[in-house]
Amino acid sequence: MDAAMRERLILAGLTAADVDWFDSFGCDDARTPEPRPGEINDYRRREAALNASISALTFAERGRSCEGRLAAAIGARIADAEDEAAGEPEGDS
């Protein structure tokens, strides 16, 4: 993660531990880990902070930004975990 992104995330309310979490998978949205039991609130907080950090961008700019891609990946992981908890098989709607 570059210094500018790190600063934006800290200003958006993420902690150093959160930044380290992103660094642990190289800020690669495709490698966003699945939440373990009890981590959903942390994932929601991180997703909200990422979205806050890019709130001034246009929709297209958000989609191209690392923060936007990470927020989408985290949101997808949350949805997958909620579906699994509700007993819905992955891929079903």
NORHU-V895357 format. One record per residue. PHI is phi in whole degrees, 0 to 359 (NA if undefined). Layout:
# NORHU-V895357
phi
PHI
PHI
This chain:
# NORHU-V895357
phi
NA
281
298
294
294
304
296
299
290
296
295
278
108
281
268
300
296
296
299
298
299
299
297
297
239
68
53
263
304
290
254
301
289
289
290
274
307
88
259
303
296
297
295
298
296
295
299
297
293
299
297
296
291
241
298
276
277
287
303
296
296
299
295
274
281
301
298
295
295
294
299
296
294
295
301
294
297
297
299
299
295
293
297
297
296
276
85
272
295
299
92
271
244
